[in-house]
Amino acid sequence: MTSPSSVPRLVVAAPSSGSGKTTVATGLMAAFAARGLAVSPHKVGPDYIDPGYHALATGRTGRNLDAYLCGPELIAPLFLHGARGCDLAVVEGVMGLYDGAAGEGELASTAQVAKLLGAPVVLVVDASAQSRSVAALVHGFASWDPGVRIGGVILNKVGSDRHEALLREALESCGVPVLGALRRAEPVNVPSRHLGLVPVAERRAAAVDSVAAMADLVVRGCDLEALEALARGAGAVPGGAAPWTPGSPTHDHPSRSVERRGSKPVVAIAGGEAFTFSYAEHAELLAAAGAEVVTFDPVRDERLPEGTRGLVIGGGFPEVYAGELSANEPLRKAVADLAYSGAPVAAECAGLLYLCRELDGQPMCGVLDATARMTDRLTLGYRDAVAVGDSALAAAGTRMRGHEFHRTVVEPGAGAAPAWGVRAPVRRVEGFVQHGVHASYLHTHWASEPGVARRFVERCRTS
């Protein structure tokens, strides 16, 4: 039986974005799952959308591995938590192999995560406009960092048998085996919009077809036996890491038992097509802190779940569903009533927009005296943040790392009591704290600071 710390694993990386990582990684996940393997899907970085396709391919929760948001020390534990009981794990990288947080060296790069996991890397190369030059590219990536093991190459967007032969001949001198060659294929293309791919929740039937096409492309073009053998040769995860556990004393602080606190408060988490951005660990931490976690759909549900004592509204695309969200007046009123009662409400990005007075002229919940609108400007990047004052989510002075990714603007950008003080790219305050509401543009990963989930649930009990 495979040791939990020795789960076979691969990291799928590329020289740059747009090379085909998602197609190959998702296709591999689905192909291995079709062979009867329990496949654990992972994504490097803060991206919420790709894990939805990974989950569709494997039937398991897609999980993120972000060394900036969570710290390098949590990468292996979070990976082992997600991979528990699995036969094999596939990790999709982010951007180019060596690209990470701006100005932070290798931090949060695919290369760093591969080293932290002791995982071999499969490099996906867009070969559509090159032949012999592919050898120079692969040689450079394989030799750049001796700590990163490039275990093989998959050639993507190959034009013909002749093109493939030229590429393979050029790579013979590199010492890096070619593990696959994929032809250009239209059916695997997934529609995108202003923040990336269209989430699975918005196109489930079509997404199933896309994932099936990815799997078929990979099965026809890749050496699955060689890829599985590469994964099985990974050995133990370095450092003797143990799986992360939401209530583990290693990653948590001692607290009173749930039994002494009474019945479990209901914490409602927004879902559905408009709110698809959420890390699985948040719900797990809330449950470990003693909450009963229930999902609701702000587009379709006219009432909050029975007995709701707290509300978590994560990210997504409310701007796409502004009309439907606005038309659901009963739920908007229920959210406003809950917020005005002082119940804890944690809102990130899309959640912030939903709590505003209006979004692109459409009435929203009106909890915050602010308006939101779409712009042409993309705001993107990691942020270091500190809680400006006490809130239902964090005590004053709590430091967390976050990520911003939006094309909207909220006016004003901060309330009389801001949520966070942000250090970069310029020093500023942002977000809103009022009554029990903590609303902000920042996406955070609560595994880095489990105390926020415990604090939130405790406030749900006492509010």
N, C-alpha and C positions, 0 to 999 in steps of 0.2 A: 504493500500500500504506500502511495506517495506521501511523504511528509508534508504537512501544511506549508512549511517554509520552502519546500522544493517544488512547488507547482510548476509544471512546464510552462514556458512563457516566451513570447515574442514581442518586440516593439516594432511597429510599422512606422517608418520615418521617410523623409524625402529631402531633397536639396532645397525646396522652396514650397510655398503654398501653391495649390493648383496642380500639383504633380499627379494626384490620384490617390492620396493616402486613404481618404474615406472610402473610396470604391474598393481598394484592396483590403483594408482592414475589415470593413463590414462584410465583404465577400468571403474573406477567410473565416470570420466568425460563423457565418451562416453555413459555409461548406463543412467546417469541422463539426458544427452542431448537427448537420444532416448525417454525419457519420456516427452519431450516437454519443458524441463527447459532450460533457457538461462544460461549456465555454464561459469563462468570466470576461466580460467586456469592460475596457477602461479607456479613458481619454485624457491625454496630457493637457493641462491648461484649464481655463475657466469655462470653456464652451459647454452650453447646455443642450445644443441641438443634436450634434453627432451621437451623444449617448442614447438618444431616443431611437435612432436607427440601429445602434448596437443592440439595444434591448429587443427590438423587433427581430433581429437576426439570431439571437441566442435564447430568448425567453427569460433572460435574467436582467436585473437592474443594471443599467449603464452607470458607471461611476467615474468621477474625475480624480486626477492626480495632479495637484497644483502645488508646486514647491514654494511659490510666493505666498499664496493665500494661507497655506497650512504649515509651511516650514518644511525643510528637507527631512527633518526627523520623523515626520508623520507619513511620508510617502510609502515606505515599506509596510508599516502597520495598516494603513488604509487599503493598500493593495491586497494584503493577506486577508483582511476582513472581507473584501469583495470576492476574493478567489476561494474562500473557504468551501471545501467540498467539491471543488471543480477539478476536471481532468486537464485543463489547459487554459491559459489566459492570453488574450491578445490586447495589446495596448496601442491605441492610435496616437501618434505624435501630434505636435502642433507646429505650424509654420515650417521653417527649415530646421533640420536636425539640430543645429547649434544656435538657433535663435531663441532668446529668452527675454526676461524683463529688461527693458531699455536701461542701459547704463549699469547693469548688475552682473556683468560677466555671464557665466553659464546658468545663473539662477533661473529656475522655472523652464529651462529648455528641455527638449526631448532627450538630448544627450545626458543631461544631469539625471533625469528620471531613469534612463536606461542603466546608468552606473549605480544609482541607488538600489535598483532592483537586481543588478547583476544579470541583466537580460540581453540576449543577442538582438541586434538591430537588422531588420530587413529594409533595405533602401529602395524606395519606389522612385524610378527615374522616368520623367517624361522624355521619351526618345523621339518624339515626333519630328524634331528639326535637327537631328544630329545622327552621326554614324560613328566614325572612329573616335571622335572627341569624347564620347561617353566614357572611354577608358580613363582619360585624364580627370574627368569629373569624379568618377567613382574612386580613383586612386587618391585624389585630394581629400575626399570625405573620410576614406578609410584610414588615412595616415594623420589626419589633423589632431586627433586626441587618442593617444594609445590606450586610454581607459575605456574607450567606446569600441565594442566589438561589432564590426559590420559582418554579419554572418551570411549575407547573400543579397542579391539584387533582383528586383522584379522590374522588367522593362514595360513601360506603359505607353499606350498610343502608338504601337508599332504598325507601320503602314503595309507591310507585305512580308512574304517568306524571305525574299531577297534582303529586305531591310533588316529583318531579324538575324539573318546569317551574318551580315556585316557587323552588327552590334555584338553578337556572341564572339565573333573572331577577334574583335578589338579588345574585349574584356578577358580573353584567355590569359593575357600577361599580367592581370591585376591580382590574381590569387583570390578573388572574390567570386564565388559561384553564382551563375545565373539560375535563379529558382523559379522564374516564370517570365513569360512574354505575352502581354495582353494586346489584342487588336483594338483599334478605335471602335467604340460601340455606343450608339446613341441611346439605347434603352436604359442605360444605367444613369443617365443624367438626371439629377434631382433639381427641381426648380428652386430658385433662391430669390431673396428680396433684400431690403436695405441692411439687414443684420446677419445675413447668411442664408443657409438652407431653410426651406419651409419646414417647420416641425412636423413630426410624424402625426401628432394629434390632429393636425389640420387636413391631412390627406392620407388617412390610414390605408385605405384600399390600394391607392396608387403607390404608397410607400412599400406595401407588401410586395407589389410587382417589382419595384425598383430594387429592393433587397434581393429578391429572387434572381433578377438579372445580374446583379453584382456577383452572387454566388455562382451562377452559371458561367460567367466570364472567368472567374478565378479557377473553377474546376477544370475548364477547358484549357486554360493557359498556364497554370502553375503546377509545380511538382509538390503536391500536398504531402506525400510521404517524406520528402526531404525537409519540408518546412516543419512538419511535426517532429522529425528527428532533431532538427535544430533547437526547437523549443524544449524537447526532453533533455537536451544536454546542458541546460542552463545551470543546473545545480541548485544549491541552497541560496536563498536571498541573503546578501551580506549583512553582517552585524548582529545576527541572531535575533532579529526583530520578531515580536509576537503580534498577532492580529489585533487591530484596534477594536475596542468594544465600547459602545456608548456609555455604559455604566462602569467601565473598568477603573479601578483605583489608580492605574498607571496614567490614565489620561483624564481623570476626573478628580474632584475633591470630595472628601467625606461629607455626607449630608444626612439629615434625619431620614428615617425610613418612610417610604410612601404610606405604609400602614398607619403610622402615627399622624398622618396628615389628613386622613379622611378619604372620601371618594375621589375618583379621578376627574379633574376638570376637562371638559371637551375643548380641544384646540382645533379650529377649522382651518384647513389649508386650501387656498384657492388653486383650482386646476382648470381643466377644460382647454379649449383651443386658445383662449386669450392669455392664459397664465401657465405656460409650459416650462418655465425656467425654475428649477428647484433641485437642490442637492439632496440625495436620498438620506444622507446622514442627519439632516435637520429633523426630519420626521422621527428618525431613530433616536436622536437625542431627546426630543420632546417626550417620546414614549418612555424612555429610560428615566426621565425626570418625573414621571408619574402622570403624564397627560394621556387622555384618550384622543388619538389623532383621527380626524375625519376630513375627507376631501369634499369640496363643493365646487360647483361650476357657476361663476358669476354671470355667464351669458344665459344659462338656462334655468338655474334654480331661483325661485322667487323668495325662498326663505333660507336663512342660515341653518345649519344642522341643529337639531334639538339640543338645548342645553349649552349652546356655545358660550364659553367664558373667555376665549381669546381667539385672535385672528392672525394668520400669517398669510400675507399676499406677496408672492415673489415676483419674478420677472416674466416677460413674455411680450406679446404684441397687442396691447390694448388699443393702440392707434389703428390697427387693422379692424378691430371689432368695436370701435367707439360707438357706432350706431346701435349695435345690439346691446352693449353694456348700458348705454344711456336709456334704451327702451325698457330695460328691466328695472323699472322704478321701484317696485316693492323691495327688491334686494338692495338697491342703493340706499333706500331708507333704513332697512334693517342694519346695514353696515354703519351708517351714520349714527343711528340710535345706540348701537353697541359702543362705538367710539366715544360718543358724548357721555355714556354712562361711566366712563373711566376704565373700561375693560382694556387689557393689553392688546395692542395692534402693532404688528411688525410688518412694515411694507418696504419693499426694495424695488426701485426702478419702475416697472410696470405698476406695482402696487402703489407707489407714490403718485403716479399719474391718475390712477383710479380714485384716490382719495381727494384729488383736487376738486375745485369748483366746476371746472370744465376742461375738456380735452378737445382741441380743434373745434371749439365752439359748441360741442355736445355736452350737456349736463352730466356730471359724474356724481360722486357721493357727497361732495361739498363739505367734507370733514376739515379740509385745509383751505384757508383763504388764499388760494393761489390758482393760477391757470396754467395749462400745459398746451403745447403745440408742437407739431412736427417742424423740422428745419432741414436744410440741406447739409448741415455740418455734422460730421461724425465725432462724437466724444468717446475716446477709447484709451484705456490704459489702467495699469495697476496704481493703487493709491495706499499710502500710509495714513491711517486715521486714528484719532483719539476722541473718545466721547467727551463732549463739552460739558454736559451736566448729567445728572441722574435721569434714567428713564426706565421703562419696564423691561428694556432689553439689556442695558449696560449701566454700570455705575460710572460716575464721573471719573475720567482718567483712564478708563479701559482702553487699551490699545489693540487695534485690529488692522489687518490688511484687507483691502477690498479691490474690486475691479469695476470700472465704469465702461459701459458699452451701449450708447444710445444716440439717436438722431433727434431727440426732443429737447425742449427747454422748458423749465418751470419758472414762472415769475410770480413772486420773488423766489430766489434760489434757496433762501433760508428763512426760517421763522424767527420770532423773538427769542425762542429757545432753540438753537440749532441742534441737529443730531450729532454731527461730526465736525471736528477741525481737521482739515486735510492739508498735508504738507506740500504735495507736488501735484501738478506741475507748478502751481503757484499756491502760496498760503491763503487759505480761505476757510470759511465755515459753510456748511451746506446741510440741507435737510430740516426736519421739523420734529420737535418734541412738544406735545401738548396732551393734557389729560394722560391717558395710557398709550398714546400713539407715538411710535418711533418710525418716521418715514424718511427715506433717503434714496439717492440714486445708486449708492454703493451696494454691489453684491458682495456678501461676505460668506465665508465657509465656517460654520459654527464649530467644526471639529477642532479648529485652532484655539478656540476659547469656549469650552463646554459650559462654562458658567453662565453664558447668556441664555442658554436653553433652560437651565435650572432656575435662573432668576425670573424668566418669562413665565414658567409654569407656576412658580410660587406666587407671582402677582396675579395669575389667573385664579388661584385659590382664595386670595384675600381681597380681590377687587369687588 
